[in-house]
Amino acid sequence: MKPLRVADRTRSFKYAVRDVLAVADEAKKAGKSMLYLNIGDPNVFDFALPEGIIESVTRALRDGHTSYAPSEGVPAALEAIRAESEGFGFQGIRDVFVGNGASEAIEIVLTALCNRGEGVLLPYPGYPLYTAIAGKLGIDAQPYYLDEANGWRPNADDIRAHIQPNTRALVLINPNNPTGSVYDRACLQELIEIALEHELVILSDEIYAKLTLDGREHLSIASLSDRAPIITFNGLSKAFLAPGLRVGWAIVSGPELVLAPLVDACHKLLRARLCASHPMQYAIAPALADTRHLPEVIAKLERRRDLTVSRLDAIDGISCVAPEAAFYAFPSLHIEGPDERFVAEMVRETGVVVVHGSGFGERPDSSHFRVVYLPTEPVLSEAFDRLEAFMRRHL
């Protein structure tokens, strides 16, 4: 029997955040001591799952919540998500549903919204999940470029320049992964006007909304308008330190008649995949009601962000815009040639695992890498010592 022929859609399929581990494994086998600064998983470091979440999931298991759940989510979870969203000022909420992580909710919406060959505007740099899903579904990924000189914020003129006749949606990641930028009211209002002008659906990924730093305010775009169709994604993975529980959701808001066909299509897909994990959904309401862990989390992140930016900015050949949220920095590399090759060599030679900037999308004439500043200060300091020595040798 011949080797199996696989689907064409997998040939260009990449996910840089985990793909870099193949290079890291080479370095580890060669005897390098490894420091992993590539994946935004708080539980790998000194961040503990809140006790309330542990107790609520344990109780759900003991209470027998192990049958199939309603496809859209258990009522207590949906009510808690809706109530919190209304408290944040979301206008015209039409639907809420729970997914196995925000990632599944995102894929369901894109599957329901776009035919093969239709386009979605994606921020570059941005979380590579979106390009992966686009590739899998045959959606045209249409990049628009965040402005590094303006704190990695969207540029309205650049977005307008990239809109095509087949464009269906505008994706925002706010706060942004990988840059940590946060968008202000004026920026969001301008994006709403673009969406209305071109009849686009806004897909707003707000998984880091509770992790803004330095007292910075996060505004949900759905709180600013009920005229535009907006789908907001969130979940427990980041602010609630529970990525492995795979609990996320989507909130559909805006004009009811415009959104009704999309809501119906999403529910068809939700029914076809049965349900999100039943017992895990019982963590949602208690988590949203208790955020006492967040001040300590944010204080740690602010200290580690400050250390990261100061150390990276002091290295010749690297400059870094200070993140305003989340736990990533996206420093610029002043090098010749592709950053993927340069960063792969950095990983092999130093044992410090970071992700090349081109894996998140970037302007063709630029080079970057993403670093996660979740590790403790001593680990970060050791990592930056190694990177500094590497840059001295290679510049």
Order of alpha helices (4+ residues) and beta strands (2+ residues): alpha-beta-alpha-alpha-beta-alpha-beta-alpha-beta-alpha-beta-alpha-beta-beta-beta-alpha-alpha-alpha-beta-beta-beta-alpha-beta-beta-beta-alpha
